Every structure is written in structure tokens, then in C-alpha cells.
């Protein structure tokens, strides 16, 4: 499920878009200012709908900030319909520029087009906050940089990531993993591998946000 961040200070518009896009199968995050955008941008976001007229910054400045952090599609959605602003927005690299008022179905079509162009709806890519798993290449990136995992560490991460928002028991994970010598991995060894994984992918291994422990049961990854 793709996640769309709506950066819009008009509550009527943002809530209407929130309802419409959720009905169409998208996950939605809402920000009404540059400050709120900064808090949310490191989450698993696939596309941004961005207004120009924010209370604490220009939409163009917000655009530059987002692009410095991650390369995701951004569509300007604004009442500012002057030619100079449209040209500036597109020249900056925006995927589209839509003026208000707009038709919901047309907006949906533009969103789908931007996501197809970006390729981030590819099932071979799993994104969790600042971590990206490329299944096709068996590759893991953190903030765009390679993370060196052992084959077993990668397999454990993949098991959890391909079952998002599901608590997997330790027994379920253990039943799916074997070490390189085909010896069954025991419970204590799993604990060690989870610890090593956290050291490599978490920003703070002591307060993990990606691989979460469900006490007495097992582990889960929320996406």
C-alpha cells in the first residue's frame, strides 16, 4: 500500500483528500505546515501532494527540503495558477502541478501516473522508514547507502518485512531459517541475530523503531 503525504493547511481540503485517497486504497499522512512536514518526511512515504501557501514557509522551500532528503514524486496542488509559478514548479523537478479547484478523479490519475513513473510501487522494493529492501537484488539500503548483512540476517529481515504489521512468533521465524551448514537455528541464536540486525539498521539499537519486540511472543515490523 503506497503512502501519500498531504502538505496542506486548509483542513477542509486535506480531510476531503484524506477520505478520498483512503477509499482508493492509499495510506495517508497529513501535515499542515513545514514544521509538521519535517516530522513526517522520514516515514515510509511514496508521494507528496504539496500546497504552495503554507503558514510557515513557501511550498517551493518545502519542495527543496524534501528532495534533499529523499527522491520521491512531488505534485504541487495549489490555488496559485500563474504561469511563472507553474513553470518554476515544473522546472524545479515537480512531477506535476495541479491548480485548485480540481477534479478528484483527475488528481487520482495524476497520482497513479507519478507513481508508475517513479517505479516505487514495484513489489520488488520494500521501504520501512529510512530502510529500503531490494528483493530482486537481495540488497538493503539505509539512507541510500548499502547495509552489509549476512545471508541469515537478510533472510530474517525479509521474513519480517514481507509480513508487515503481523506479529511473528519466534517459532514461526525459526521454522523458516537455516544457517549455512543446514543446522537448525535455535532460540538463543535468533536473539543474537535480531540484536545484530538492529545494530545495522536501527538509528538507535537500544530503542528500536523498525524491528519491534512483542514481549513473550516474537517480533514485528510495522509499515
PAMISE-793066 format. One record per residue: x negated, z, y of N, C-alpha, C in turn; chain; residue number from 1. Coordinates in nm, 3 decimals, decimal comma. Example, Ala and Ser with C-alpha at 12.3 -4.5 7.8 and 13.67 -1.06 7.14 Angstrom:
  n_east    n_up n_north ca_east   ca_up ca_north  c_east    c_up c_north kette  nr
  -1,319   0,780  -0,569  -1,230   0,780   -0,450  -1,320   0,780  -0,330     A   1
  -1,285   0,708  -0,225  -1,367   0,714   -0,106  -1,290   0,787   0,003     A   2
***
This chain:
  n_east    n_up n_north ca_east   ca_up ca_north  c_east    c_up c_north kette  nr
  -0,084   0,000  -0,119   0,000   0,000    0,000  -0,089   0,000   0,125     A   1
  -0,073  -0,102   0,210  -0,152  -0,108    0,332  -0,101  -0,007   0,435     A   2
  -0,195   0,042   0,515  -0,162   0,140    0,619  -0,180   0,076   0,756     A   3
  -0,078   0,091   0,840  -0,081   0,035    0,975  -0,081   0,149   1,076     A   4
  -0,177   0,146   1,167  -0,181   0,243    1,277  -0,114   0,181   1,399     A   5
  -0,011   0,246   1,449   0,058   0,201    1,569   0,011   0,286   1,687     A   6
  -0,054   0,223   1,783  -0,101   0,294    1,903  -0,007   0,255   2,016     A   7
   0,088   0,340   2,044   0,197   0,308    2,136   0,252   0,438   2,197     A   8
   0,260   0,445   2,332   0,307   0,568    2,395   0,457   0,571   2,418     A   9
   0,525   0,459   2,393   0,671   0,455    2,404   0,730   0,500   2,270     A  10
   0,787   0,621   2,268   0,836   0,679    2,144   0,947   0,594   2,080     A  11
   1,031   0,534   2,162   1,141   0,452    2,109   1,085   0,335   2,029     A  12
   0,984   0,268   2,085   0,924   0,154    2,017   0,848   0,198   1,893     A  13
   0,766   0,302   1,906   0,684   0,344    1,792   0,769   0,394   1,675     A  14
   0,875   0,468   1,704   0,961   0,518    1,597   1,039   0,406   1,531     A  15
   1,080   0,308   1,613   1,150   0,191    1,556   1,059   0,111   1,465     A  16
   0,935   0,090   1,509   0,838   0,019    1,426   0,804   0,098   1,300     A  17
   0,791   0,228   1,315   0,762   0,316    1,202   0,868   0,297   1,094     A  18
   0,994   0,305   1,132   1,104   0,291    1,036   1,104   0,151   0,972     A  19
   1,091   0,048   1,055   1,096  -0,090    1,006   0,983  -0,118   0,908     A  20
   0,861  -0,080   0,943   0,745  -0,112    0,858   0,745  -0,030   0,729     A  21
   0,794   0,092   0,734   0,807   0,170    0,611   0,909   0,106   0,517     A  22
   1,016   0,053   0,574   1,116  -0,017    0,492   1,057  -0,141   0,425     A  23
   0,954  -0,198   0,490   0,890  -0,318    0,436   0,775  -0,282   0,340     A  24
   0,755  -0,154   0,314   0,658  -0,114    0,214   0,521  -0,074   0,265     A  25
   0,508  -0,055   0,398   0,379  -0,015    0,454   0,376   0,136   0,479     A  26
   0,257   0,191   0,473   0,235   0,327    0,520   0,205   0,318   0,670     A  27
   0,254   0,414   0,748   0,241   0,403    0,894   0,184   0,533   0,952     A  28
   0,090   0,518   1,045   0,039   0,630    1,124   0,069   0,602   1,270     A  29
   0,098   0,707   1,347   0,135   0,689    1,487   0,037   0,762   1,579     A  30
  -0,002   0,693   1,686  -0,085   0,754    1,791  -0,025   0,712   1,925     A  31
  -0,014   0,808   2,018   0,043   0,775    2,149  -0,060   0,776   2,261     A  32
  -0,189   0,783   2,223  -0,294   0,788    2,325  -0,428   0,750   2,261     A  33
  -0,528   0,732   2,346  -0,664   0,706    2,298  -0,714   0,827   2,220     A  34
  -0,685   0,946   2,271  -0,729   1,068    2,205  -0,676   1,080   2,063     A  35
  -0,548   1,050   2,044  -0,489   1,055    1,911  -0,547   0,948   1,821     A  36
  -0,578   0,833   1,878  -0,638   0,723    1,801  -0,772   0,766   1,743     A  37
  -0,852   0,835   1,824  -0,982   0,883    1,778  -0,969   0,975   1,658     A  38
  -0,862   1,055   1,656  -0,841   1,149    1,546  -0,802   1,078   1,416     A  39
  -0,738   0,963   1,428  -0,681   0,897    1,311  -0,762   0,779   1,259     A  40
  -0,850   0,723   1,341  -0,911   0,595    1,308  -0,998   0,597   1,183     A  41
  -1,051   0,713   1,145  -1,135   0,718    1,026  -1,055   0,731   0,896     A  42
  -0,925   0,733   0,908  -0,842   0,734    0,788  -0,839   0,593   0,727     A  43
  -0,772   0,583   0,614  -0,766   0,456    0,542  -0,666   0,362   0,611     A  44
  -0,713   0,287   0,710  -0,627   0,200    0,792  -0,662   0,054   0,767     A  45
  -0,559  -0,030   0,752  -0,580  -0,172    0,725  -0,557  -0,260   0,847     A  46
  -0,476  -0,212   0,941  -0,443  -0,294    1,058  -0,395  -0,203   1,170     A  47
  -0,422  -0,243   1,295  -0,379  -0,166    1,412  -0,288  -0,251   1,499     A  48
  -0,173  -0,193   1,539  -0,089  -0,251    1,644  -0,120  -0,173   1,771     A  49
  -0,168  -0,241   1,873  -0,225  -0,172    1,989  -0,158  -0,213   2,120     A  50
  -0,105  -0,113   2,190  -0,048  -0,136    2,323  -0,160  -0,134   2,428     A  51
  -0,141  -0,206   2,536  -0,241  -0,205    2,643  -0,224  -0,087   2,737     A  52
  -0,099  -0,049   2,762  -0,072   0,053    2,863  -0,064   0,193   2,807     A  53
  -0,179   0,252   2,777  -0,182   0,388    2,724  -0,207   0,487   2,838     A  54
  -0,166   0,613   2,822  -0,178   0,709    2,933  -0,320   0,751   2,968     A  55
  -0,412   0,739   2,871  -0,547   0,791    2,896  -0,658   0,686   2,884     A  56
  -0,621   0,560   2,867  -0,724   0,454    2,857  -0,658   0,317   2,854     A  57
  -0,738   0,216   2,884  -0,692   0,078    2,869  -0,694   0,040   2,721     A  58
  -0,595  -0,038   2,679  -0,593  -0,086    2,541  -0,717  -0,165   2,506     A  59
  -0,776  -0,231   2,605  -0,899  -0,308    2,580  -1,015  -0,213   2,543     A  60
  -1,021  -0,098   2,610  -1,125   0,000    2,577  -1,103   0,058   2,438     A  61
  -0,978   0,081   2,404  -0,946   0,132    2,270  -0,985   0,029   2,165     A  62
  -0,959  -0,098   2,194  -0,996  -0,207    2,104  -1,146  -0,204   2,075     A  63
  -1,226  -0,194   2,182  -1,372  -0,192    2,165  -1,416  -0,073   2,080     A  64
  -1,353   0,042   2,105  -1,388   0,163    2,031  -1,360   0,146   1,882     A  65
  -1,243   0,094   1,850  -1,206   0,075    1,708  -1,302  -0,021   1,641     A  66
  -1,332  -0,132   1,706  -1,418  -0,234    1,646  -1,560  -0,184   1,623     A  67
  -1,603  -0,089   1,702  -1,737  -0,032    1,681  -1,741   0,056   1,556     A  68
  -1,626   0,107   1,517  -1,618   0,197    1,402  -1,589   0,123   1,272     A  69
  -1,493   0,031   1,277  -1,458  -0,043    1,156  -1,403  -0,181   1,191     A  70
  -1,429  -0,275   1,104  -1,386  -0,414    1,127  -1,253  -0,436   1,057     A  71
  -1,145  -0,405   1,127  -1,011  -0,424    1,074  -0,930  -0,508   1,171     A  72
  -0,823  -0,574   1,124  -0,741  -0,656    1,213  -0,672  -0,571   1,320     A  73
  -0,670  -0,623   1,443  -0,601  -0,556    1,553  -0,510  -0,657   1,622     A  74
  -0,385  -0,620   1,636  -0,288  -0,705    1,706  -0,243  -0,633   1,833     A  75
  -0,263  -0,696   1,948  -0,211  -0,640    2,072  -0,059  -0,658   2,074     A  76
   0,010  -0,550   2,104   0,157  -0,553    2,111   0,195  -0,488   2,244     A  77
   0,224  -0,570   2,345   0,231  -0,518    2,481   0,329  -0,595   2,569     A  78
   0,374  -0,528   2,674   0,461  -0,593    2,772   0,382  -0,674   2,873     A  79
   0,249  -0,659   2,874   0,163  -0,732    2,969   0,147  -0,875   2,919     A  80
   0,217  -0,969   2,984   0,220  -1,106    2,933   0,148  -1,206   3,023     A  81
   0,060  -1,158   3,110  -0,013  -1,251    3,196  -0,115  -1,329   3,114     A  82
  -0,136  -1,452   3,154  -0,227  -1,539    3,078  -0,367  -1,482   3,070     A  83
  -0,414  -1,421   3,180  -0,550  -1,369    3,182  -0,568  -1,259   3,078     A  84
  -0,467  -1,174   3,060  -0,476  -1,067    2,960  -0,468  -1,120   2,818     A  85
  -0,383  -1,219   2,798  -0,371  -1,279    2,664  -0,504  -1,344   2,624     A  86
  -0,561  -1,421   2,715  -0,689  -1,487    2,688  -0,798  -1,384   2,665     A  87
  -0,802  -1,280   2,748  -0,903  -1,176    2,732  -0,891  -1,107   2,597     A  88
  -0,768  -1,074   2,559  -0,747  -1,007    2,431  -0,792  -1,091   2,313     A  89
  -0,758  -1,218   2,314  -0,796  -1,307    2,204  -0,946  -1,335   2,205     A  90
  -1,003  -1,348   2,324  -1,147  -1,372    2,333  -1,228  -1,251   2,285     A  91
  -1,172  -1,132   2,298  -1,239  -1,012    2,250  -1,245  -1,006   2,098     A  92
  -1,156  -1,084   2,035  -1,154  -1,086    1,889  -1,027  -1,033   1,827     A  93
  -0,923  -1,012   1,909  -0,796  -0,966    1,853  -0,740  -1,072   1,759     A  94
  -0,673  -1,027   1,655  -0,617  -1,121    1,559  -0,489  -1,186   1,610     A  95
  -0,423  -1,121   1,706  -0,302  -1,178    1,763  -0,268  -1,102   1,891     A  96
  -0,179  -1,160   1,972  -0,135  -1,098    2,096   0,015  -1,125   2,106     A  97
   0,094  -1,021   2,089   0,240  -1,036    2,087   0,298  -0,961   2,206     A  98
   0,384  -1,028   2,282   0,442  -0,965    2,400   0,581  -0,909   2,370     A  99
   0,613  -0,800   2,440   0,744  -0,738    2,428   0,840  -0,806   2,526     A 100
   0,968  -0,818   2,490   1,027  -0,780    2,361   0,989  -0,880   2,252     A 101
   0,994  -0,836   2,128   0,956  -0,921    2,017   1,060  -0,908   1,906     A 102
   1,060  -1,005   1,817   1,149  -1,001    1,701   1,075  -0,936   1,585     A 103
   1,140  -0,841   1,520   1,075  -0,764    1,413   1,022  -0,854   1,302     A 104
   1,099  -0,954   1,265   1,058  -1,042    1,154   0,939  -1,128   1,192     A 105
   0,932  -1,167   1,318   0,816  -1,244    1,364   0,692  -1,156   1,361     A 106
   0,707  -1,032   1,406   0,595  -0,938    1,402   0,548  -0,918   1,258     A 107
   0,641  -0,902   1,166   0,606  -0,883    1,025   0,526  -1,002   0,972     A 108
   0,568  -1,121   1,010   0,497  -1,242    0,968   0,355  -1,244   1,023     A 109
   0,337  -1,203   1,148   0,203  -1,200    1,209   0,115  -1,094   1,141     A 110
   0,175  -0,981   1,105   0,100  -0,875    1,036   0,051  -0,926   0,900     A 111
   0,139  -0,987   0,826   0,102  -1,039    0,693  -0,008  -1,144   0,705     A 112
   0,002  -1,227   0,806  -0,100  -1,331    0,827  -0,236  -1,267   0,857     A 113
  -0,237  -1,165   0,942  -0,363  -1,098    0,977  -0,424  -1,029   0,856     A 114
  -0,342  -0,968   0,773  -0,392  -0,900    0,653  -0,446  -1,001   0,551     A 115
  -0,378  -1,114   0,538  -0,429  -1,217    0,446  -0,562  -1,271   0,494     A 116
  -0,572  -1,295   0,622  -0,696  -1,347    0,682  -0,811  -1,250   0,662     A 117
  -0,778  -1,121   0,678  -0,882  -1,018    0,665  -0,922  -0,995   0,521     A 118
  -0,829  -1,018   0,430  -0,860  -1,000    0,289  -0,861  -0,856   0,245     A 119
  -0,815  -0,764   0,332  -0,819  -0,623    0,296  -0,705  -0,583   0,203     A 120
  -0,612  -0,677   0,178  -0,508  -0,646    0,080  -0,549  -0,690  -0,059     A 121
  -0,676  -0,721  -0,076  -0,730  -0,760   -0,206  -0,731  -0,641  -0,299     A 122
  -0,672  -0,657  -0,419  -0,664  -0,546   -0,512  -0,800  -0,505  -0,565     A 123
  -0,903  -0,586  -0,541  -1,038  -0,550   -0,586  -1,106  -0,451  -0,492     A 124
  -1,042  -0,420  -0,382  -1,100  -0,328   -0,285  -1,012  -0,203  -0,274     A 125
  -1,074  -0,087  -0,291  -1,004   0,040   -0,272  -1,072   0,113  -0,158     A 126
  -0,994   0,155  -0,059  -1,050   0,226    0,056  -0,996   0,368   0,062     A 127
  -1,086   0,463   0,077  -1,049   0,603    0,088  -1,127   0,660   0,206     A 128
  -1,059   0,680   0,318  -1,126   0,725    0,441  -1,244   0,632   0,471     A 129
  -1,368   0,686   0,474  -1,483   0,603    0,506  -1,555   0,549   0,383     A 130
  -1,488   0,560   0,267  -1,543   0,509    0,141  -1,470   0,382   0,100     A 131
  -1,546   0,282   0,056  -1,488   0,157    0,007  -1,544   0,127  -0,131     A 132
  -1,454   0,104  -0,227  -1,495   0,073   -0,364  -1,464  -0,073  -0,391     A 133
  -1,566  -0,151  -0,418  -1,550  -0,292   -0,453  -1,554  -0,302  -0,605     A 134
  -1,437  -0,311  -0,665  -1,427  -0,311   -0,811  -1,494  -0,433  -0,871     A 135
  -1,477  -0,547  -0,807  -1,534  -0,671   -0,860  -1,685  -0,664  -0,872     A 136
  -1,749  -0,600  -0,773  -1,895  -0,591   -0,773  -1,946  -0,456  -0,823     A 137
  -1,853  -0,367  -0,863  -1,889  -0,231   -0,906  -1,981  -0,166  -0,803     A 138
  -1,933  -0,167  -0,680  -2,015  -0,125   -0,567  -1,938  -0,026  -0,481     A 139
  -2,007   0,078  -0,430  -1,943   0,177   -0,345  -2,016   0,182  -0,212     A 140
  -1,940   0,180  -0,102  -1,996   0,187    0,032  -1,942   0,309   0,105     A 141
  -2,027   0,373   0,184  -1,986   0,481    0,272  -2,026   0,443   0,413     A 142
  -1,927   0,432   0,500  -1,953   0,385    0,638  -2,030   0,253   0,638     A 143
  -1,997   0,167   0,540  -2,058   0,035    0,532  -2,193   0,029   0,464     A 144
  -2,245   0,145   0,419  -2,376   0,148    0,354  -2,362   0,180   0,205     A 145
  -2,448   0,118   0,123  -2,442   0,138   -0,021  -2,461   0,284  -0,060     A 146
  -2,380   0,327  -0,155  -2,396   0,459   -0,215  -2,443   0,438  -0,358     A 147
  -2,555   0,494  -0,393  -2,612   0,474   -0,525  -2,552   0,575  -0,624     A 148
  -2,469   0,524  -0,713  -2,406   0,608   -0,815  -2,455   0,568  -0,954     A 149
  -2,461   0,663  -1,043  -2,489   0,630   -1,183  -2,363   0,565  -1,241     A 150
  -2,376   0,501  -1,356  -2,261   0,434   -1,416  -2,148   0,533  -1,446     A 151
  -2,185   0,653  -1,487  -2,082   0,752   -1,519  -2,018   0,810  -1,393     A 152
  -2,096   0,831  -1,289  -2,040   0,876   -1,162  -1,941   0,773  -1,109     A 153
  -1,980   0,646  -1,118  -1,892   0,538   -1,072  -1,763   0,536  -1,153     A 154
  -1,775   0,554  -1,283  -1,657   0,548   -1,369  -1,560   0,662  -1,338     A 155
  -1,612   0,782  -1,314  -1,527   0,895   -1,279  -1,456   0,869  -1,146     A 156
  -1,531   0,819  -1,047  -1,472   0,789   -0,916  -1,363   0,683  -0,931     A 157
  -1,388   0,582  -1,011  -1,292   0,474   -1,028  -1,165   0,523  -1,098     A 158
  -1,180   0,610  -1,197  -1,064   0,666   -1,266  -0,973   0,738  -1,167     A 159
  -1,033   0,818  -1,080  -0,955   0,892   -0,981  -0,896   0,800  -0,875     A 160
  -0,976   0,704  -0,829  -0,932   0,615   -0,721  -0,823   0,519  -0,764     A 161
  -0,821   0,482  -0,891  -0,717   0,391   -0,940  -0,590   0,464  -0,981     A 162
  -0,592   0,595  -0,963  -0,472   0,676   -0,985  -0,447   0,762  -0,860     A 163
  -0,428   0,696  -0,745  -0,419   0,771   -0,620  -0,298   0,864  -0,617     A 164
  -0,319   0,980  -0,555  -0,213   1,078   -0,535  -0,159   1,137  -0,665     A 165
  -0,234   1,117  -0,774  -0,195   1,171   -0,904  -0,298   1,274  -0,947     A 166
  -0,251   1,391  -0,989  -0,342   1,492   -1,040  -0,378   1,457  -1,185     A 167
  -0,508   1,432  -1,208  -0,555   1,403   -1,343  -0,617   1,530  -1,401     A 168
  -0,574   1,566  -1,521  -0,632   1,684   -1,584  -0,775   1,654  -1,624     A 169
  -0,851   1,759  -1,641  -0,990   1,742   -1,686  -0,991   1,671  -1,821     A 170
  -0,893   1,701  -1,906  -0,887   1,637   -2,038  -0,862   1,487  -2,026     A 171
  -0,776   1,447  -1,931  -0,749   1,304   -1,911  -0,875   1,231  -1,867     A 172
  -0,949   1,292  -1,777  -1,072   1,229   -1,729  -1,176   1,223  -1,841     A 173
  -1,190   1,333  -1,911  -1,289   1,339   -2,020  -1,259   1,237  -2,129     A 174
  -1,132   1,212  -2,154  -1,096   1,119   -2,261  -1,135   0,975  -2,229     A 175
  -1,159   0,950  -2,098  -1,191   0,813   -2,055  -1,340   0,789  -2,032     A 176
  -1,421   0,891  -2,042  -1,563   0,871   -2,008  -1,655   0,908  -2,124     A 177
  -1,756   0,826  -2,141  -1,859   0,849   -2,240  -1,993   0,828  -2,173     A 178
  -2,093   0,904  -2,212  -2,223   0,881   -2,148  -2,293   0,762  -2,212     A 179
  -2,411   0,730  -2,164  -2,480   0,609   -2,207  -2,516   0,611  -2,355     A 180
  -2,524   0,728  -2,415  -2,556   0,739   -2,558  -2,432   0,749  -2,644     A 181
  -2,317   0,727  -2,583  -2,188   0,733   -2,650  -2,159   0,873  -2,706     A 182
  -2,212   0,975  -2,640  -2,181   1,113   -2,676  -2,068   1,160  -2,584     A 183
  -1,972   1,229  -2,639  -1,858   1,273   -2,559  -1,904   1,369  -2,450     A 184
  -1,860   1,345  -2,330  -1,897   1,429   -2,217  -1,812   1,556  -2,222     A 185
  -1,876   1,672  -2,214  -1,799   1,795   -2,223  -1,753   1,842  -2,085     A 186
  -1,676   1,952  -2,087  -1,613   2,002   -1,966  -1,715   2,045  -1,861     A 187
  -1,820   2,112  -1,904  -1,922   2,158   -1,811  -1,995   2,041  -1,746     A 188
  -2,020   1,935  -1,825  -2,088   1,817   -1,772  -2,002   1,748  -1,667     A 189
  -1,870   1,744  -1,689  -1,779   1,684   -1,590  -1,790   1,757  -1,458     A 190
  -1,797   1,889  -1,463  -1,811   1,969   -1,340  -1,938   1,929  -1,263     A 191
  -2,045   1,907  -1,336  -2,172   1,867   -1,274  -2,159   1,730  -1,209     A 192
  -2,094   1,636  -1,278  -2,079   1,501   -1,223  -1,990   1,500  -1,099     A 193
  -1,884   1,579  -1,101  -1,799   1,589   -0,983  -1,879   1,644  -0,865     A 194
  -1,962   1,743  -0,892  -2,046   1,802   -0,787  -2,141   1,697  -0,729     A 195
  -2,203   1,616  -0,816  -2,296   1,512   -0,770  -2,223   1,405  -0,690     A 196
  -2,105   1,369  -0,737  -2,025   1,269   -0,665  -1,994   1,317  -0,523     A 197
  -1,954   1,441  -0,513  -1,921   1,496   -0,381  -2,042   1,497  -0,289     A 198
  -2,158   1,526  -0,344  -2,280   1,527   -0,264  -2,309   1,388  -0,206     A 199
  -2,264   1,284  -0,276  -2,295   1,147   -0,234  -2,188   1,085  -0,145     A 200
  -2,061   1,122  -0,165  -1,955   1,052   -0,091  -1,883   1,137   0,013     A 201
  -1,891   1,268   0,001  -1,821   1,354    0,096  -1,906   1,376   0,221     A 202
  -1,841   1,390   0,336  -1,912   1,426    0,458  -1,960   1,571   0,450     A 203
  -1,879   1,654   0,384  -1,916   1,795    0,365  -1,881   1,831   0,221     A 204
  -1,983   1,837   0,135  -1,959   1,861   -0,007  -1,895   1,997  -0,034     A 205
  -1,912   2,091   0,058  -1,855   2,224    0,041  -1,708   2,230   0,084     A 206
  -1,665   2,131   0,160  -1,524   2,121    0,199  -1,477   1,978   0,173     A 207
  -1,469   1,940   0,046  -1,439   1,801    0,011  -1,299   1,757   0,054     A 208
  -1,293   1,635   0,108  -1,164   1,578    0,150  -1,123   1,460   0,063     A 209
  -1,217   1,404  -0,012  -1,186   1,287   -0,094  -1,149   1,329  -0,236     A 210
  -1,243   1,388  -0,308  -1,213   1,438   -0,443  -1,167   1,582  -0,430     A 211
  -1,038   1,604  -0,450  -0,981   1,736   -0,432  -0,961   1,806  -0,567     A 212
  -0,994   1,933  -0,571  -0,973   2,013   -0,691  -0,833   2,073  -0,690     A 213
  -0,762   2,055  -0,800  -0,633   2,121   -0,817  -0,658   2,234  -0,917     A 214
  -0,666   2,352  -0,865  -0,712   2,467   -0,943  -0,635   2,485  -1,075     A 215
  -0,711   2,498  -1,182  -0,653   2,520   -1,313  -0,601   2,396  -1,382     A 216
  -0,607   2,280  -1,311  -0,555   2,157   -1,371  -0,660   2,048  -1,378     A 217
  -0,710   2,003  -1,263  -0,806   1,894   -1,262  -0,839   1,848  -1,122     A 218
  -0,833   1,717  -1,101  -0,876   1,660   -0,974  -0,780   1,548  -0,930     A 219
  -0,784   1,517  -0,801  -0,707   1,405   -0,749  -0,772   1,348  -0,625     A 220
  -0,739   1,222  -0,598  -0,777   1,156   -0,473  -0,649   1,113  -0,404     A 221
  -0,635   1,153  -0,278  -0,519   1,111   -0,201  -0,555   0,994  -0,112     A 222
  -0,471   0,891  -0,116  -0,493   0,772   -0,034  -0,374   0,752   0,058     A 223
***
